[in-house]
Amino acid sequence: MEPAMRRSLALLMTLLLCLPAGAALAQLRTEGDAAAAQGAYDAEVPVNSQADADRAGALARALGSVLGKLSGDRAVMSRPGVAQALRNAGNYVDSYDYRQDQGTSASGAPSFRTMLVARFRPEDVDALAAALGLPVWPQPRPKPVAWLAIDDGSGPRLVGVQQANAARSLLDRAIERGYRLGLPGGSAAEQALVGAIWRQDTAAIARASARYSPPMQLVGKLYRSGGGWTADWVFVDGGRELSRWSSSDADARRAMAAGADGAADALVKRYAKVVDTGPAGLYRVTIGGIRSADDYLRVSAALQSVSVVRAIRPVRASGNQLELELDLLTGLAGFNRMLGQNSPLQPVSMPTEGPIILEGERAEYRLK
């Protein structure tokens, strides 16, 4: 190979390696492809630009969306430690890309919105959720059938597959909450069930749903109420009523979307599990293998990168050991999950139970 060609290939390889993950992915997409979130560990959020500063905030919002889908908890952002963890969202990214969405403004002029599509590493996000004590809603998730009847003033009508756009806000909200809803086929026999839906006769709906799997039904009726809309809902799992609620809003789409929220809340309450990572509190730890000022800096950086660490207080240094008091949002099990296998801090011995009383047993780590 000619020296000039070798230099050109080397330069090309260098440029490719220097590209951010999203830019590299964009080069791999073929004409007509569009980046989109596909799975539970993917999310897409609007972003002002592709600048680094805007991307950092967008990745944090995207990771918050993924944690919401993983846990099924719509209030996940208010849980202890989550906001701190999102500051390090870039550490969990597998890849990212951008997409331009075109729409129409109120004046009729074309409008454009940039979307960041982020894909996060499942094993790392799982470890983060466990360390933060978030409930984990197992995969694969069920796809309940939504039996929805709408009365806009001309009588109730069933929303079947052919009328899916009428229920778009309901279907999209379910996806945002980490699961999917199906619609009945809309046969003549199913259309005749509108009366049962309006009476909220869940037994009759369950019998009609026997051909669908799983045996879960979200039964709802949406109707005009005052100056807005009201929807009454019942969620049934295997013939057992799990929840019953109503939602009202001036916008029919928001009243409808609340059906997906209620179903998700019922499913999470029944099926989500929290991994025991120990109680929050003060933990005394010793770290060995520290031989230089650089080692102290490595220890400090490793601890500060763990979002469940609220505070670090040095206690004493002796020989090549450093003793610290850590204020943790979880127990040591959660802390160790957050450290991960690639951390320079490796556990040597763990206490048998509970937060460590300051004069009690210590956890030991070694700097590798």
Secondary structure per residue as TSV (DSSP state, phi and psi in degrees):
chain	resnum	aa	ss	phi	psi
A	1	M	-	360.0	136.3
A	2	E	-	-66.1	144.5
A	3	P	H	-55.7	-38.8
A	4	A	H	-64.2	-39.5
A	5	M	H	-67.6	-39.1
A	6	R	H	-61.8	-41.9
A	7	R	H	-64.6	-38.5
A	8	S	H	-65.6	-43.0
A	9	L	H	-65.3	-39.4
A	10	A	H	-63.0	-42.2
A	11	L	H	-64.0	-41.5
A	12	L	H	-62.4	-44.0
A	13	M	H	-62.4	-41.2
A	14	T	H	-61.2	-43.9
A	15	L	H	-63.4	-41.1
A	16	L	H	-64.1	-40.8
A	17	L	H	-69.1	-26.0
A	18	C	H	-83.8	-14.1
A	19	L	S	-68.2	142.0
A	20	P	-	-63.7	160.5
A	21	A	H	-56.1	-43.1
A	22	G	H	-64.4	-37.9
A	23	A	H	-66.4	-40.0
A	24	A	H	-63.1	-40.9
A	25	L	H	-64.5	-37.5
A	26	A	H	-61.1	-32.7
A	27	Q	H	-69.3	-23.7
A	28	L	H	-86.8	-16.2
A	29	R	S	-76.2	142.5
A	30	T	-	-88.7	164.5
A	31	E	T	-56.9	130.2
A	32	G	T	97.0	-17.7
A	33	D	-	-71.6	151.6
A	34	A	-	-134.9	134.3
A	35	A	-	-66.0	139.3
A	36	A	-	-155.4	148.8
A	37	A	-	-73.8	131.3
A	38	Q	-	-112.2	-42.3
A	39	G	S	-119.9	-172.8
A	40	A	T	-65.5	-24.7
A	41	Y	T	-100.4	13.6
A	42	D	E	-112.8	151.8
A	43	A	E	-154.1	153.1
A	44	E	E	-129.3	135.4
A	45	V	E	-138.2	150.2
A	46	P	E	-70.4	148.5
A	47	V	E	-142.4	145.1
A	48	N	S	-68.9	-36.6
A	49	S	-	-158.5	178.9
A	50	Q	S	-93.7	14.8
A	51	A	S	-68.8	154.1
A	52	D	H	-56.6	-43.0
A	53	A	H	-62.8	-42.3
A	54	D	H	-70.9	-35.0
A	55	R	H	-65.5	-39.0
A	56	A	H	-58.9	-46.4
A	57	G	H	-66.9	-37.4
A	58	A	H	-67.1	-38.8
A	59	L	H	-64.2	-37.0
A	60	A	H	-63.5	-43.7
A	61	R	H	-65.3	-37.8
A	62	A	H	-65.9	-42.2
A	63	L	H	-65.7	-37.0
A	64	G	H	-61.1	-39.3
A	65	S	H	-63.8	-41.4
A	66	V	H	-65.0	-42.9
A	67	L	H	-63.3	-35.3
A	68	G	H	-64.5	-42.4
A	69	K	H	-68.5	-40.7
A	70	L	H	-64.7	-41.0
A	71	S	H	-90.1	-23.2
A	72	G	-	75.3	8.0
A	73	D	-	-95.2	114.3
A	74	R	T	-72.3	-15.8
A	75	A	T	-104.3	25.7
A	76	V	G	-60.0	-31.2
A	77	M	G	-66.0	-22.0
A	78	S	G	-91.6	-0.5
A	79	R	S	-74.8	148.0
A	80	P	T	-57.2	133.3
A	81	G	T	88.6	-17.8
A	82	V	H	-67.5	-47.1
A	83	A	H	-59.0	-40.8
A	84	Q	H	-64.6	-40.8
A	85	A	H	-64.1	-34.5
A	86	L	H	-68.0	-20.1
A	87	R	T	-64.8	-23.6
A	88	N	T	-106.1	28.6
A	89	A	G	-56.9	-33.5
A	90	G	G	-59.9	-24.1
A	91	N	G	-70.9	-14.8
A	92	Y	G	-107.1	0.7
A	93	V	E	-78.6	131.2
A	94	D	E	-87.4	-45.3
A	95	S	E	-163.6	165.1
A	96	Y	E	-147.8	160.7
A	97	D	E	-152.3	173.3
A	98	Y	E	-124.3	154.2
A	99	R	E	-140.6	142.9
A	100	Q	E	-103.1	119.9
A	101	D	E	-101.5	132.1
A	102	Q	E	-105.6	136.2
A	103	G	E	-140.2	-163.5
A	104	T	E	-129.6	129.6
A	105	S	-	-76.5	174.1
A	106	A	T	-60.6	-27.8
A	107	S	T	-83.4	-5.3
A	108	G	S	95.1	-5.6
A	109	A	-	-78.1	150.3
A	110	P	E	-66.1	143.0
A	111	S	E	-127.8	155.1
A	112	F	E	-131.5	142.5
A	113	R	E	-135.0	130.9
A	114	T	E	-89.6	130.0
A	115	M	E	-114.5	134.1
A	116	L	E	-96.0	127.9
A	117	V	E	-109.4	115.0
A	118	A	E	-113.4	140.7
A	119	R	E	-121.2	123.8
A	120	F	E	-106.4	153.1
A	121	R	-	-73.0	118.0
A	122	P	H	-56.0	-44.9
A	123	E	H	-64.5	-36.2
A	124	D	H	-73.2	-38.6
A	125	V	H	-67.6	-39.0
A	126	D	H	-59.7	-43.3
A	127	A	H	-64.4	-39.2
A	128	L	H	-63.7	-46.0
A	129	A	H	-60.8	-42.4
A	130	A	H	-65.4	-42.9
A	131	A	H	-64.5	-33.1
A	132	L	T	-83.8	-2.2
A	133	G	T	72.1	26.8
A	134	L	-	-79.6	144.2
A	135	P	E	-66.5	141.9
A	136	V	E	-113.4	120.1
A	137	W	-	-90.6	111.0
A	138	P	-	-62.3	152.1
A	139	Q	S	-101.7	152.7
A	140	P	S	-72.6	155.6
A	141	R	-	-103.9	152.6
A	142	P	-	-70.3	160.1
A	143	K	-	-122.0	84.8
A	144	P	-	-62.4	156.5
A	145	V	E	-93.4	127.9
A	146	A	E	-93.3	111.8
A	147	W	E	-96.9	95.2
A	148	L	E	-115.6	129.8
A	149	A	E	-117.6	136.4
A	150	I	E	-120.9	131.7
A	151	D	E	-119.8	106.2
A	152	D	S	-93.7	12.1
A	153	G	S	117.2	-11.0
A	154	S	S	-111.7	17.7
A	155	G	-	102.9	148.0
A	156	P	-	-70.7	142.0
A	157	R	E	-135.7	143.4
A	158	L	E	-75.2	139.9
A	159	V	-	-97.4	108.6
A	160	G	-	-105.0	-171.7
A	161	V	G	-56.1	-39.1
A	162	Q	G	-67.2	-20.9
A	163	Q	G	-107.7	28.3
A	164	A	G	-56.5	-33.8
A	165	N	G	-62.9	-28.5
A	166	A	G	-66.8	-24.7
A	167	A	G	-108.5	21.2
A	168	R	H	-59.1	-41.7
A	169	S	H	-63.7	-35.3
A	170	L	H	-66.6	-47.8
A	171	L	H	-66.7	-41.2
A	172	D	H	-68.9	-38.3
A	173	R	H	-63.9	-37.0
A	174	A	H	-60.3	-42.1
A	175	I	H	-63.0	-40.8
A	176	E	H	-60.8	-32.2
A	177	R	T	-87.0	1.3
A	178	G	T	97.0	15.7
A	179	Y	-	-147.6	-179.8
A	180	R	-	-127.6	149.1
A	181	L	-	-109.7	143.6
A	182	G	B	-105.2	165.8
A	183	L	-	-120.9	149.4
A	184	P	-	-66.3	159.3
A	185	G	-	-63.0	-28.6
A	186	G	-	88.6	28.2
A	187	S	-	-65.3	169.4
A	188	A	H	-59.5	-40.1
A	189	A	H	-63.6	-38.5
A	190	E	H	-73.0	-35.7
A	191	Q	H	-59.6	-31.8
A	192	A	T	-72.5	-7.9
A	193	L	T	-85.2	3.5
A	194	V	H	-56.5	-40.3
A	195	G	H	-62.0	-40.5
A	196	A	H	-65.8	-38.3
A	197	I	H	-63.2	-43.3
A	198	W	H	-65.9	-32.0
A	199	R	H	-83.5	-8.8
A	200	Q	T	57.3	46.0
A	201	D	-	-82.7	86.1
A	202	T	H	-67.3	-28.4
A	203	A	H	-65.1	-43.6
A	204	A	H	-65.4	-38.9
A	205	I	H	-67.4	-39.7
A	206	A	H	-62.0	-39.3
A	207	R	H	-65.2	-39.9
A	208	A	H	-69.7	-23.3
A	209	S	G	-87.6	2.3
A	210	A	G	-58.0	-27.4
A	211	R	G	-79.7	-11.1
A	212	Y	S	-103.1	154.0
A	213	S	S	-129.7	140.6
A	214	P	S	-82.0	174.3
A	215	P	S	-78.2	59.7
A	216	M	E	-125.9	136.5
A	217	Q	E	-133.6	134.5
A	218	L	E	-105.2	111.3
A	219	V	E	-106.1	121.9
A	220	G	E	-143.1	149.1
A	221	K	E	-129.1	131.6
A	222	L	E	-116.5	128.3
A	223	Y	E	-148.8	160.4
A	224	R	E	-70.1	140.7
A	225	S	E	-147.7	113.3
A	226	G	T	61.5	-126.6
A	227	G	T	-94.3	8.2
A	228	G	E	-140.2	-140.6
A	229	W	E	-134.8	148.4
A	230	T	E	-129.8	142.2
A	231	A	E	-127.0	132.3
A	232	D	E	-107.6	134.0
A	233	W	E	-129.5	149.1
A	234	V	E	-139.0	133.0
A	235	F	E	-112.7	127.5
A	236	V	E	-122.7	134.2
A	237	D	E	-127.7	112.6
A	238	G	T	60.5	34.3
A	239	G	T	85.6	-3.7
A	240	R	E	-105.4	128.3
A	241	E	E	-74.9	118.8
A	242	L	E	-93.4	-31.0
A	243	S	E	-160.9	153.0
A	244	R	E	-143.8	130.3
A	245	W	E	-157.9	170.0
A	246	S	E	-130.6	154.0
A	247	S	E	-138.9	136.5
A	248	S	E	-130.5	143.9
A	249	D	E	-164.1	154.3
A	250	A	S	-66.6	-26.2
A	251	D	S	-101.1	122.6
A	252	A	H	-61.2	-32.2
A	253	R	H	-66.6	-39.3
A	254	R	H	-71.6	-38.2
A	255	A	H	-62.3	-36.8
A	256	M	H	-71.5	-41.9
A	257	A	H	-61.3	-28.8
A	258	A	H	-62.5	-19.9
A	259	G	H	-64.9	-40.4
A	260	A	H	-67.3	-35.8
A	261	D	H	-63.5	-46.7
A	262	G	H	-63.3	-40.1
A	263	A	H	-65.1	-42.4
A	264	A	H	-62.0	-43.4
A	265	D	H	-59.7	-41.3
A	266	A	H	-66.8	-41.3
A	267	L	H	-67.5	-42.0
A	268	V	H	-63.4	-43.5
A	269	K	H	-60.0	-34.7
A	270	R	H	-87.0	-36.3
A	271	Y	H	-113.8	-21.7
A	272	A	-	-72.7	144.8
A	273	K	E	-128.0	144.6
A	274	V	E	-101.9	128.4
A	275	V	-	-76.6	130.4
A	276	D	-	-74.2	112.5
A	277	T	-	-114.4	11.4
A	278	G	-	89.9	161.2
A	279	P	-	-79.2	153.2
A	280	A	-	-68.0	156.8
A	281	G	E	157.2	-170.2
A	282	L	E	-91.6	129.8
A	283	Y	E	-126.5	132.4
A	284	R	E	-93.3	125.1
A	285	V	E	-129.9	150.3
A	286	T	E	-118.1	141.3
A	287	I	E	-123.7	120.8
A	288	G	E	-101.7	171.8
A	289	G	-	84.9	19.0
A	290	I	-	-95.8	117.4
A	291	R	-	-123.9	-4.1
A	292	S	S	-155.2	171.1
A	293	A	H	-63.7	-35.0
A	294	D	H	-62.0	-35.9
A	295	D	H	-64.9	-39.3
A	296	Y	H	-60.7	-41.6
A	297	L	H	-64.9	-38.6
A	298	R	H	-63.4	-41.8
A	299	V	H	-63.0	-46.0
A	300	S	H	-60.9	-45.8
A	301	A	H	-64.0	-40.5
A	302	A	H	-63.9	-41.2
A	303	L	H	-72.3	-39.9
A	304	Q	H	-70.0	-19.9
A	305	S	T	-82.3	-7.6
A	306	V	-	-93.9	116.7
A	307	S	T	-70.3	-16.7
A	308	V	T	-84.4	-2.4
A	309	V	E	-88.4	110.8
A	310	R	E	-84.1	-35.0
A	311	A	E	-156.8	152.3
A	312	I	E	-128.1	126.7
A	313	R	E	-126.5	114.9
A	314	P	E	-64.3	139.2
A	315	V	E	-107.1	-54.8
A	316	R	E	-161.4	158.3
A	317	A	E	-124.3	133.7
A	318	S	E	-145.8	119.3
A	319	G	T	60.5	-126.0
A	320	N	T	-100.3	21.2
A	321	Q	E	-115.8	144.9
A	322	L	E	-124.6	129.1
A	323	E	E	-106.3	131.8
A	324	L	E	-131.5	155.7
A	325	E	E	-111.9	121.0
A	326	L	E	-108.8	131.6
A	327	D	E	-96.2	109.8
A	328	L	E	-112.0	145.6
A	329	L	S	-76.1	-17.2
A	330	T	S	-133.0	-175.5
A	331	G	-	-79.8	-174.2
A	332	L	H	-67.4	-28.1
A	333	A	H	-62.0	-43.3
A	334	G	H	-67.6	-39.5
A	335	F	H	-60.2	-44.7
A	336	N	H	-65.6	-36.1
A	337	R	H	-61.3	-40.2
A	338	M	H	-71.4	-30.5
A	339	L	H	-61.9	-45.3
A	340	G	-	75.5	173.2
A	341	Q	T	-74.0	-22.3
A	342	N	T	-93.2	3.1
A	343	S	S	-70.5	146.8
A	344	P	S	-71.1	-11.6
A	345	L	E	-98.6	122.7
A	346	Q	E	-118.5	129.4
A	347	P	E	-63.1	139.2
A	348	V	E	-109.4	-47.3
A	349	S	E	-150.0	144.7
A	350	M	-	-119.8	148.6
A	351	P	-	-67.9	162.1
A	352	T	S	-79.1	-27.9
A	353	E	S	-162.8	153.1
A	354	G	S	58.3	173.6
A	355	P	S	-62.8	146.0
A	356	I	-	-85.4	122.6
A	357	I	-	-66.9	144.0
A	358	L	T	-53.2	-32.8
A	359	E	T	-95.2	7.0
A	360	G	S	-96.0	-154.1
A	361	E	-	-66.3	146.8
A	362	R	-	-115.3	152.3
A	363	A	E	-89.4	141.8
A	364	E	E	-116.8	137.1
A	365	Y	E	-131.0	160.8
A	366	R	E	-130.0	137.3
A	367	L	E	-83.5	123.4
A	368	K	-	-99.3	360.0
